[in-house]
Amino acid sequence: NTYIPTGPLPHSSNSMSIDEEWEIGDTPDFSGIADDDSDEIRKALTSRVNSISVQEREAGLHDIHGIGGIDEKSILEEKVLVNKMRLVLSERLSWRESEAFRIADTASPAYARDASFLLMFLRCENYNVDAAVKRLFEFFKQKLRLFGPDKLGKKMITLADMSQDDMKSYSAGFYQLLPYRDHIGRAQFVYLPHFSTWDQRENVLRMTFHLCMTALMDEETQKKGAITVIHSLINDSSDPNPKARDPILMWQSTQLLQKAVPLRFAGSHICTNPSSISGKFFSSMARFASEAGIVRMRFHQGSFDEINEHLSTFGISNIQVVVSHSGDKKMEKHRELIKLIKAIEHARSLTPDKFIVLVPSSSDVLLGRGKPIQNHPGNMRLGLIAESQLAEYDEIANRQDKTKLAETTMTKMKNAGVRFLARDSGYWELAAERVARERVSSTFRTVRDRLKLNQGTGG
């Protein structure tokens, strides 16, 4: 089924009538959702989870707890799969489902069949070519519905492609991408339903599409996927925001993410106040999820601190940068993100293939100053490596040989997948070899000085 709502397309005065030309699938009947009985919902969800195989349940448990992930493939294996996907695409051009893809392919084959673009779909579907092709067709179908045919062949939808109402929703900060990853490197999205601000549902869908595709600029996100936290701790029984509990929008957003956007969501955490009416709403909406989606859901109720403790058992942290103890949204990181996205989109407009990292991984070494940089896991690991080699470093009298040791250490780390990142115009990019090597050398000196200071103070 297709699921994006009807209505006028933005920036598309010459658009075809999508609603007339394309069949619109059925949206579930949400009438009576407010009268759902909590016990009956729980029984229904349990029954559906029990209907799937043990292997499927175990896969869901592994995802929600951050165990495992997609099967890692070599560069050569990925090339073979991309070529296979291209062949399948050509074979299925006559399929009705490929209509939007054909339009994009005609307008810009270099984009529609680009290897790095197709890889996003393969990684999302754990390298299942048929599933990746199906998702790709759906991606272009929904891109056409949301942005119109004039944007279908455009490689990167940017903030400039958003309408004024789209940006009003975007800037409201009720859907945010955290600047931190979870314990295994997954992107973290937080949805604050009480602050939902939109004129048309399409405003939220376009925002969601853009934010997810922005997150996918990072290869780490393509491989590790993402998790969603729905944070709704405000007691809304006395002054509810009806847009916070719109079942049609919730359904459409979920379907867009599950079937079209090439981002694998490995878990959803619904956090509510026991006295709020939102908890019942989200429980009721869970009935419309797939069995695979249900097994990857967790419901949490309690205070802010209790919720944070629950989430930490799943490797999720730093929610406090988005929401306060009282449940109010925080905007600082979101405003920084929008500013960062603008800088990235400008840089990519000048150099389309420019290597940029939006959210560093835990293994990356970040160049810069300050506590957040020092406490980044990759930087702390570099400190431990330097400490383990400090005796060898101190035995070397020649400065040139010390530099060689630093270079050897840097090379070994890079071969293990570590990236040395420097910040430019707000975003991260690969540091020059000389700059990265100097960071390793300075880490040796910093560790040596710290140990001497500790010895001198009896620490």
KEFI-985970 format. One record per residue (C-alpha): y, x, z. Coordinates in nm, 2 decimals. Last residue first. Layout:
BEGIN
<site v="Y" u="X" w="Z"/>
...
END
This chain:
BEGIN
<site v="1.02" u="4.86" w="4.26"/>
<site v="1.08" u="5.16" w="4.48"/>
<site v="1.44" u="5.18" w="4.37"/>
<site v="1.39" u="5.50" w="4.18"/>
<site v="1.06" u="5.39" w="4.04"/>
<site v="1.21" u="5.06" w="3.91"/>
<site v="1.50" u="5.25" w="3.75"/>
<site v="1.26" u="5.49" w="3.58"/>
<site v="1.06" u="5.19" w="3.45"/>
<site v="1.37" u="5.02" w="3.32"/>
<site v="1.49" u="5.34" w="3.14"/>
<site v="1.15" u="5.39" w="2.97"/>
<site v="1.14" u="5.02" w="2.86"/>
<site v="1.49" u="5.04" w="2.72"/>
<site v="1.42" u="5.37" w="2.53"/>
<site v="1.09" u="5.24" w="2.38"/>
<site v="1.27" u="4.91" w="2.29"/>
<site v="1.55" u="5.11" w="2.12"/>
<site v="1.30" u="5.27" w="1.90"/>
<site v="1.14" u="4.94" w="1.80"/>
<site v="1.48" u="4.79" w="1.73"/>
<site v="1.57" u="5.10" w="1.52"/>
<site v="1.26" u="5.04" w="1.31"/>
<site v="1.37" u="4.68" w="1.24"/>
<site v="1.72" u="4.79" w="1.14"/>
<site v="1.58" u="5.06" w="0.90"/>
<site v="1.33" u="4.82" w="0.75"/>
<site v="1.60" u="4.56" w="0.69"/>
<site v="1.57" u="4.24" w="0.89"/>
<site v="1.40" u="3.93" w="0.75"/>
<site v="1.62" u="3.62" w="0.78"/>
<site v="1.73" u="3.40" w="1.06"/>
<site v="2.01" u="3.14" w="1.03"/>
<site v="2.35" u="3.12" w="1.19"/>
<site v="2.55" u="3.30" w="0.92"/>
<site v="2.31" u="3.59" w="0.95"/>
<site v="2.06" u="3.64" w="1.23"/>
<site v="1.80" u="3.92" w="1.21"/>
<site v="1.43" u="3.87" w="1.21"/>
<site v="1.15" u="4.12" w="1.25"/>
<site v="0.83" u="3.94" w="1.14"/>
<site v="0.49" u="3.99" w="1.30"/>
<site v="0.19" u="3.91" w="1.09"/>
<site v="-0.06" u="4.17" w="1.22"/>
<site v="0.04" u="4.40" w="0.93"/>
<site v="0.40" u="4.37" w="1.05"/>
<site v="0.30" u="4.48" w="1.40"/>
<site v="0.11" u="4.78" w="1.27"/>
<site v="0.41" u="4.88" w="1.05"/>
<site v="0.65" u="4.85" w="1.35"/>
<site v="0.43" u="5.08" w="1.56"/>
<site v="0.41" u="5.33" w="1.28"/>
<site v="0.78" u="5.32" w="1.23"/>
<site v="0.85" u="5.38" w="1.61"/>
<site v="0.60" u="5.67" w="1.60"/>
<site v="0.77" u="5.82" w="1.30"/>
<site v="1.11" u="5.78" w="1.48"/>
<site v="0.97" u="5.97" w="1.77"/>
<site v="0.85" u="6.24" w="1.53"/>
<site v="1.21" u="6.28" w="1.39"/>
<site v="1.35" u="6.30" w="1.75"/>
<site v="1.12" u="6.60" w="1.82"/>
<site v="1.01" u="6.62" w="2.19"/>
<site v="0.72" u="6.38" w="2.17"/>
<site v="0.54" u="6.36" w="2.51"/>
<site v="0.77" u="6.07" w="2.60"/>
<site v="0.65" u="5.85" w="2.31"/>
<site v="0.28" u="5.92" w="2.39"/>
<site v="0.34" u="5.82" w="2.75"/>
<site v="0.54" u="5.51" w="2.64"/>
<site v="0.26" u="5.37" w="2.42"/>
<site v="0.15" u="5.09" w="2.65"/>
<site v="0.52" u="5.03" w="2.75"/>
<site v="0.62" u="4.99" w="2.38"/>
<site v="0.34" u="4.74" w="2.32"/>
<site v="0.45" u="4.55" w="2.63"/>
<site v="0.81" u="4.54" w="2.52"/>
<site v="0.71" u="4.43" w="2.17"/>
<site v="0.52" u="4.14" w="2.34"/>
<site v="0.84" u="4.04" w="2.52"/>
<site v="1.03" u="4.04" w="2.19"/>
<site v="0.76" u="3.82" w="2.03"/>
<site v="0.76" u="3.58" w="2.33"/>
<site v="1.15" u="3.53" w="2.33"/>
<site v="1.28" u="3.63" w="2.67"/>
<site v="1.50" u="3.91" w="2.55"/>
<site v="1.65" u="3.69" w="2.27"/>
<site v="1.72" u="3.40" w="2.51"/>
<site v="1.86" u="3.65" w="2.77"/>
<site v="2.12" u="3.80" w="2.54"/>
<site v="2.14" u="4.04" w="2.25"/>
<site v="2.02" u="4.04" w="1.89"/>
<site v="1.72" u="4.11" w="1.68"/>
<site v="1.44" u="3.86" w="1.71"/>
<site v="1.07" u="3.98" w="1.70"/>
<site v="0.85" u="3.70" w="1.56"/>
<site v="0.52" u="3.61" w="1.73"/>
<site v="0.65" u="3.29" w="1.90"/>
<site v="0.76" u="3.16" w="1.56"/>
<site v="1.13" u="3.15" w="1.46"/>
<site v="1.29" u="2.81" w="1.38"/>
<site v="1.49" u="2.79" w="1.06"/>
<site v="1.37" u="3.10" w="0.89"/>
<site v="1.53" u="3.19" w="0.55"/>
<site v="1.40" u="3.39" w="0.25"/>
<site v="1.64" u="3.33" w="-0.04"/>
<site v="1.46" u="3.16" w="-0.33"/>
<site v="1.75" u="2.94" w="-0.44"/>
<site v="2.02" u="3.21" w="-0.40"/>
<site v="2.37" u="3.05" w="-0.43"/>
<site v="2.26" u="2.70" w="-0.36"/>
<site v="2.01" u="2.84" w="-0.10"/>
<site v="2.30" u="3.00" w="0.09"/>
<site v="2.49" u="2.67" w="0.10"/>
<site v="2.18" u="2.48" w="0.20"/>
<site v="2.12" u="2.73" w="0.48"/>
<site v="2.48" u="2.71" w="0.61"/>
<site v="2.47" u="2.33" w="0.61"/>
<site v="2.13" u="2.33" w="0.79"/>
<site v="2.28" u="2.56" w="1.05"/>
<site v="2.57" u="2.33" w="1.12"/>
<site v="2.33" u="2.03" w="1.14"/>
<site v="2.11" u="2.23" w="1.38"/>
<site v="2.41" u="2.34" w="1.60"/>
<site v="2.51" u="1.97" w="1.63"/>
<site v="2.15" u="1.89" w="1.73"/>
<site v="2.14" u="2.17" w="1.99"/>
<site v="2.46" u="2.05" w="2.16"/>
<site v="2.39" u="1.68" w="2.14"/>
<site v="2.21" u="1.58" w="2.46"/>
<site v="2.08" u="1.23" w="2.49"/>
<site v="2.09" u="1.03" w="2.81"/>
<site v="1.76" u="0.97" w="2.99"/>
<site v="1.89" u="1.02" w="3.34"/>
<site v="1.72" u="1.36" w="3.37"/>
<site v="1.89" u="1.46" w="3.05"/>
<site v="1.75" u="1.46" w="2.69"/>
<site v="1.76" u="1.71" w="2.40"/>
<site v="1.77" u="2.05" w="2.57"/>
<site v="1.55" u="1.90" w="2.85"/>
<site v="1.26" u="1.86" w="2.60"/>
<site v="1.21" u="2.24" w="2.63"/>
<site v="0.84" u="2.22" w="2.67"/>
<site v="0.52" u="2.10" w="2.50"/>
<site v="0.19" u="2.29" w="2.56"/>
<site v="-0.01" u="1.97" w="2.61"/>
<site v="-0.02" u="2.02" w="2.99"/>
<site v="0.35" u="2.07" w="2.96"/>
<site v="0.39" u="1.71" w="2.84"/>
<site v="0.25" u="1.57" w="3.16"/>
<site v="0.48" u="1.79" w="3.37"/>
<site v="0.78" u="1.69" w="3.16"/>
<site v="0.69" u="1.32" w="3.21"/>
<site v="0.67" u="1.37" w="3.59"/>
<site v="1.01" u="1.54" w="3.59"/>
<site v="1.17" u="1.27" w="3.39"/>
<site v="1.01" u="1.00" w="3.61"/>
<site v="0.69" u="0.82" w="3.51"/>
<site v="0.49" u="0.69" w="3.22"/>
<site v="0.30" u="0.89" w="2.95"/>
<site v="0.11" u="0.75" w="2.65"/>
<site v="-0.09" u="0.98" w="2.44"/>
<site v="-0.16" u="0.95" w="2.07"/>
<site v="-0.39" u="1.16" w="1.85"/>
<site v="-0.68" u="0.92" w="1.88"/>
<site v="-0.45" u="0.64" w="1.77"/>
<site v="-0.34" u="0.82" w="1.45"/>
<site v="-0.70" u="0.89" w="1.33"/>
<site v="-0.79" u="0.53" w="1.40"/>
<site v="-0.49" u="0.42" w="1.19"/>
<site v="-0.18" u="0.28" w="1.35"/>
<site v="-0.10" u="-0.09" w="1.36"/>
<site v="-0.23" u="-0.14" w="1.72"/>
<site v="0.00" u="0.14" w="1.83"/>
<site v="0.29" u="-0.09" w="1.77"/>
<site v="0.18" u="-0.29" w="2.07"/>
<site v="0.18" u="0.02" w="2.29"/>
<site v="0.53" u="0.11" w="2.16"/>
<site v="0.66" u="-0.24" w="2.24"/>
<site v="0.50" u="-0.24" w="2.59"/>
<site v="0.66" u="0.09" w="2.68"/>
<site v="1.00" u="-0.02" w="2.54"/>
<site v="1.02" u="-0.31" w="2.79"/>
<site v="1.13" u="-0.07" w="3.06"/>
<site v="1.00" u="-0.08" w="3.43"/>
<site v="0.74" u="0.19" w="3.38"/>
<site v="0.99" u="0.42" w="3.21"/>
<site v="0.85" u="0.55" w="2.88"/>
<site v="0.71" u="0.86" w="2.71"/>
<site v="0.51" u="0.82" w="2.39"/>
<site v="0.35" u="1.14" w="2.28"/>
<site v="0.24" u="1.17" w="1.92"/>
<site v="0.01" u="1.45" w="1.79"/>
<site v="-0.10" u="1.66" w="1.50"/>
<site v="0.18" u="1.56" w="1.25"/>
<site v="0.09" u="1.73" w="0.93"/>
<site v="0.40" u="1.77" w="0.71"/>
<site v="0.38" u="1.70" w="0.34"/>
<site v="0.59" u="1.38" w="0.35"/>
<site v="0.41" u="1.10" w="0.18"/>
<site v="0.12" u="0.94" w="0.37"/>
<site v="0.16" u="0.99" w="0.75"/>
<site v="0.53" u="1.06" w="0.76"/>
<site v="0.64" u="0.78" w="0.53"/>
<site v="0.38" u="0.54" w="0.69"/>
<site v="0.53" u="0.62" w="1.04"/>
<site v="0.88" u="0.56" w="0.92"/>
<site v="0.79" u="0.23" w="0.75"/>
<site v="0.60" u="0.10" w="1.06"/>
<site v="0.88" u="0.19" w="1.31"/>
<site v="1.14" u="0.04" w="1.07"/>
<site v="0.94" u="-0.28" w="1.05"/>
<site v="0.88" u="-0.29" w="1.42"/>
<site v="1.25" u="-0.26" w="1.52"/>
<site v="1.24" u="-0.16" w="1.88"/>
<site v="1.54" u="0.07" w="1.93"/>
<site v="1.74" u="-0.14" w="1.68"/>
<site v="1.73" u="-0.42" w="1.94"/>
<site v="1.92" u="-0.21" w="2.19"/>
<site v="1.82" u="-0.36" w="2.53"/>
<site v="2.07" u="-0.43" w="2.81"/>
<site v="1.89" u="-0.56" w="3.11"/>
<site v="1.53" u="-0.46" w="3.05"/>
<site v="1.63" u="-0.13" w="2.89"/>
<site v="1.55" u="0.10" w="3.18"/>
<site v="1.61" u="0.44" w="3.01"/>
<site v="1.30" u="0.66" w="2.99"/>
<site v="1.24" u="0.63" w="2.62"/>
<site v="1.13" u="0.97" w="2.48"/>
<site v="0.91" u="0.95" w="2.17"/>
<site v="0.78" u="1.30" w="2.14"/>
<site v="0.65" u="1.40" w="1.80"/>
<site v="0.42" u="1.70" w="1.71"/>
<site v="0.43" u="1.93" w="1.41"/>
<site v="0.22" u="2.12" w="1.16"/>
<site v="0.08" u="2.47" w="1.22"/>
<site v="0.05" u="2.59" w="0.85"/>
<site v="0.35" u="2.42" w="0.70"/>
<site v="0.55" u="2.47" w="1.02"/>
<site v="0.48" u="2.84" w="1.01"/>
<site v="0.58" u="2.85" w="0.65"/>
<site v="0.93" u="2.75" w="0.75"/>
<site v="1.12" u="2.55" w="0.49"/>
<site v="0.90" u="2.26" w="0.61"/>
<site v="1.15" u="2.18" w="0.88"/>
<site v="1.41" u="2.10" w="0.61"/>
<site v="1.15" u="1.87" w="0.45"/>
<site v="1.11" u="1.69" w="0.78"/>
<site v="1.48" u="1.65" w="0.84"/>
<site v="1.54" u="1.53" w="0.49"/>
<site v="1.27" u="1.26" w="0.49"/>
<site v="1.37" u="1.14" w="0.84"/>
<site v="1.73" u="1.11" w="0.74"/>
<site v="1.63" u="0.92" w="0.42"/>
<site v="1.42" u="0.69" w="0.63"/>
<site v="1.68" u="0.64" w="0.90"/>
<site v="1.95" u="0.53" w="0.64"/>
<site v="1.69" u="0.33" w="0.45"/>
<site v="1.66" u="0.10" w="0.76"/>
<site v="2.02" u="-0.02" w="0.68"/>
<site v="2.32" u="0.01" w="0.91"/>
<site v="2.18" u="0.26" w="1.16"/>
<site v="2.22" u="0.39" w="1.51"/>
<site v="1.92" u="0.44" w="1.74"/>
<site v="2.03" u="0.56" w="2.08"/>
<site v="1.76" u="0.38" w="2.27"/>
<site v="1.50" u="0.51" w="2.04"/>
<site v="1.53" u="0.88" w="2.14"/>
<site v="1.29" u="1.05" w="1.90"/>
<site v="1.20" u="1.42" w="1.96"/>
<site v="1.05" u="1.64" w="1.69"/>
<site v="0.87" u="1.97" w="1.78"/>
<site v="0.75" u="2.21" w="1.52"/>
<site v="0.41" u="2.37" w="1.59"/>
<site v="0.38" u="2.73" w="1.70"/>
<site v="0.07" u="2.72" w="1.93"/>
<site v="0.26" u="2.68" w="2.26"/>
<site v="0.52" u="2.44" w="2.12"/>
<site v="0.81" u="2.55" w="1.89"/>
<site v="1.18" u="2.58" w="1.98"/>
<site v="1.50" u="2.48" w="1.80"/>
<site v="1.40" u="2.12" w="1.86"/>
<site v="1.42" u="1.88" w="1.56"/>
<site v="1.61" u="1.57" w="1.66"/>
<site v="1.60" u="1.19" w="1.60"/>
<site v="1.85" u="1.00" w="1.81"/>
<site v="2.11" u="1.25" w="1.73"/>
<site v="2.39" u="1.02" w="1.61"/>
<site v="2.48" u="1.28" w="1.34"/>
<site v="2.19" u="1.18" w="1.12"/>
<site v="2.25" u="0.81" w="1.16"/>
<site v="2.62" u="0.85" w="1.07"/>
<site v="2.51" u="1.09" w="0.79"/>
<site v="2.29" u="0.82" w="0.63"/>
<site v="2.58" u="0.57" w="0.66"/>
<site v="2.81" u="0.81" w="0.47"/>
<site v="2.54" u="0.85" w="0.20"/>
<site v="2.31" u="1.16" w="0.20"/>
<site v="2.28" u="1.38" w="-0.11"/>
<site v="2.53" u="1.63" w="0.03"/>
<site v="2.30" u="1.67" w="0.33"/>
<site v="2.06" u="1.83" w="0.08"/>
<site v="1.75" u="1.71" w="-0.11"/>
<site v="1.59" u="2.03" w="-0.25"/>
<site v="1.41" u="2.07" w="-0.57"/>
<site v="1.59" u="1.80" w="-0.76"/>
<site v="1.36" u="1.63" w="-1.01"/>
<site v="1.37" u="1.29" w="-0.83"/>
<site v="1.74" u="1.31" w="-0.76"/>
<site v="1.86" u="1.12" w="-1.07"/>
<site v="1.56" u="0.88" w="-1.04"/>
<site v="1.68" u="0.73" w="-0.71"/>
<site v="1.71" u="0.87" w="-0.35"/>
<site v="1.49" u="0.65" w="-0.13"/>
<site v="1.27" u="0.47" w="-0.38"/>
<site v="1.23" u="0.78" w="-0.60"/>
<site v="1.15" u="1.00" w="-0.30"/>
<site v="0.90" u="0.74" w="-0.19"/>
<site v="0.71" u="0.76" w="-0.52"/>
<site v="0.75" u="1.13" w="-0.54"/>
<site v="0.58" u="1.17" w="-0.20"/>
<site v="0.31" u="0.92" w="-0.28"/>
<site v="0.20" u="1.12" w="-0.59"/>
<site v="0.20" u="1.44" w="-0.38"/>
<site v="0.00" u="1.27" w="-0.10"/>
<site v="-0.27" u="1.17" w="-0.35"/>
<site v="-0.27" u="1.52" w="-0.50"/>
<site v="-0.31" u="1.67" w="-0.15"/>
<site v="-0.60" u="1.43" w="-0.07"/>
<site v="-0.78" u="1.53" w="-0.39"/>
<site v="-0.72" u="1.90" w="-0.33"/>
<site v="-0.84" u="1.91" w="0.03"/>
<site v="-0.67" u="2.24" w="0.15"/>
<site v="-0.62" u="2.12" w="0.51"/>
<site v="-0.43" u="1.82" w="0.39"/>
<site v="-0.09" u="1.95" w="0.51"/>
<site v="-0.18" u="2.29" w="0.38"/>
<site v="-0.25" u="2.16" w="0.03"/>
<site v="0.06" u="1.95" w="0.03"/>
<site v="0.28" u="2.24" w="0.13"/>
<site v="0.10" u="2.46" w="-0.12"/>
<site v="0.22" u="2.24" w="-0.40"/>
<site v="0.58" u="2.34" w="-0.33"/>
<site v="0.50" u="2.71" w="-0.31"/>
<site v="0.31" u="2.70" w="-0.64"/>
<site v="0.58" u="2.51" w="-0.83"/>
<site v="0.43" u="2.22" w="-1.03"/>
<site v="0.70" u="1.96" w="-0.96"/>
<site v="0.98" u="2.22" w="-0.95"/>
<site v="0.92" u="2.42" w="-1.26"/>
<site v="0.82" u="2.09" w="-1.43"/>
<site v="1.17" u="1.97" w="-1.38"/>
<site v="1.27" u="1.64" w="-1.55"/>
<site v="0.94" u="1.57" w="-1.71"/>
<site v="0.75" u="1.66" w="-1.40"/>
<site v="0.98" u="1.45" w="-1.19"/>
<site v="0.93" u="1.14" w="-1.41"/>
<site v="0.55" u="1.21" w="-1.42"/>
<site v="0.54" u="1.24" w="-1.04"/>
<site v="0.71" u="0.89" w="-1.01"/>
<site v="0.44" u="0.74" w="-1.24"/>
<site v="0.14" u="0.92" w="-1.08"/>
<site v="0.01" u="0.62" w="-0.90"/>
<site v="-0.04" u="0.44" w="-1.23"/>
<site v="-0.29" u="0.70" w="-1.33"/>
<site v="-0.24" u="0.85" w="-1.68"/>
<site v="-0.12" u="1.18" w="-1.53"/>
<site v="-0.45" u="1.22" w="-1.35"/>
<site v="-0.61" u="1.50" w="-1.55"/>
<site v="-0.28" u="1.70" w="-1.54"/>
<site v="-0.25" u="1.67" w="-1.17"/>
<site v="-0.62" u="1.77" w="-1.13"/>
<site v="-0.55" u="2.09" w="-1.33"/>
<site v="-0.24" u="2.17" w="-1.12"/>
<site v="-0.45" u="2.12" w="-0.80"/>
<site v="-0.71" u="2.37" w="-0.93"/>
<site v="-0.44" u="2.62" w="-1.00"/>
<site v="-0.30" u="2.57" w="-0.64"/>
<site v="-0.65" u="2.61" w="-0.50"/>
<site v="-0.71" u="2.94" w="-0.68"/>
<site v="-0.37" u="3.07" w="-0.56"/>
<site v="-0.45" u="2.97" w="-0.20"/>
<site v="-0.78" u="3.16" w="-0.21"/>
<site v="-0.60" u="3.47" w="-0.34"/>
<site v="-0.34" u="3.45" w="-0.06"/>
<site v="-0.62" u="3.42" w="0.19"/>
<site v="-0.69" u="3.09" w="0.35"/>
<site v="-0.67" u="2.98" w="0.72"/>
<site v="-0.85" u="2.66" w="0.80"/>
<site v="-0.59" u="2.42" w="0.94"/>
<site v="-0.55" u="2.40" w="1.32"/>
<site v="-0.74" u="2.52" w="1.63"/>
<site v="-0.67" u="2.38" w="1.97"/>
<site v="-0.33" u="2.23" w="2.02"/>
<site v="-0.42" u="1.96" w="2.27"/>
<site v="-0.34" u="1.67" w="2.04"/>
<site v="-0.51" u="1.84" w="1.75"/>
<site v="-0.83" u="1.94" w="1.93"/>
<site v="-0.86" u="1.59" w="2.07"/>
<site v="-0.82" u="1.44" w="1.72"/>
<site v="-1.08" u="1.67" w="1.57"/>
<site v="-1.31" u="1.58" w="1.86"/>
<site v="-1.26" u="1.21" w="1.78"/>
<site v="-1.34" u="1.26" w="1.41"/>
<site v="-1.65" u="1.46" w="1.50"/>
<site v="-1.77" u="1.19" w="1.74"/>
<site v="-1.74" u="0.94" w="1.46"/>
<site v="-1.49" u="0.65" w="1.45"/>
<site v="-1.55" u="0.31" w="1.61"/>
<site v="-1.49" u="0.43" w="1.96"/>
<site v="-1.12" u="0.49" w="1.88"/>
<site v="-1.10" u="0.13" w="1.75"/>
<site v="-1.26" u="-0.02" w="2.06"/>
<site v="-1.03" u="0.18" w="2.29"/>
<site v="-0.72" u="0.06" w="2.10"/>
<site v="-0.83" u="-0.30" w="2.12"/>
<site v="-0.91" u="-0.27" w="2.49"/>
<site v="-0.58" u="-0.12" w="2.57"/>
<site v="-0.39" u="-0.38" w="2.37"/>
<site v="-0.59" u="-0.66" w="2.54"/>
<site v="-0.49" u="-0.51" w="2.88"/>
<site v="-0.12" u="-0.49" w="2.78"/>
<site v="-0.11" u="-0.85" w="2.65"/>
<site v="0.09" u="-0.89" w="2.34"/>
<site v="0.37" u="-1.15" w="2.36"/>
<site v="0.64" u="-0.92" w="2.22"/>
<site v="0.43" u="-0.86" w="1.91"/>
<site v="0.42" u="-1.23" w="1.84"/>
<site v="0.53" u="-1.19" w="1.48"/>
<site v="0.47" u="-0.84" w="1.35"/>
<site v="0.28" u="-0.94" w="1.04"/>
<site v="0.19" u="-0.61" w="0.87"/>
<site v="0.39" u="-0.50" w="0.56"/>
<site v="0.23" u="-0.58" w="0.23"/>
<site v="0.27" u="-0.36" w="-0.07"/>
<site v="0.56" u="-0.36" w="-0.31"/>
<site v="0.47" u="-0.35" w="-0.68"/>
<site v="0.69" u="-0.15" w="-0.89"/>
<site v="0.92" u="-0.24" w="-1.18"/>
<site v="1.10" u="-0.53" w="-1.02"/>
<site v="1.16" u="-0.37" w="-0.68"/>
<site v="1.24" u="-0.04" w="-0.84"/>
<site v="1.51" u="-0.19" w="-1.06"/>
<site v="1.59" u="0.12" w="-1.28"/>
<site v="1.87" u="0.33" w="-1.16"/>
<site v="2.19" u="0.37" w="-1.35"/>
<site v="2.42" u="0.31" w="-1.05"/>
<site v="2.21" u="0.55" w="-0.85"/>
<site v="2.40" u="0.72" w="-0.57"/>
<site v="2.21" u="0.53" w="-0.31"/>
<site v="1.93" u="0.28" w="-0.40"/>
<site v="1.99" u="-0.09" w="-0.34"/>
<site v="1.74" u="-0.28" w="-0.13"/>
<site v="1.37" u="-0.31" w="-0.07"/>
<site v="1.19" u="-0.14" w="0.21"/>
<site v="0.95" u="0.16" w="0.18"/>
<site v="0.59" u="0.05" w="0.24"/>
<site v="0.36" u="0.10" w="-0.05"/>
<site v="0.00" u="0.00" w="0.00"/>
END
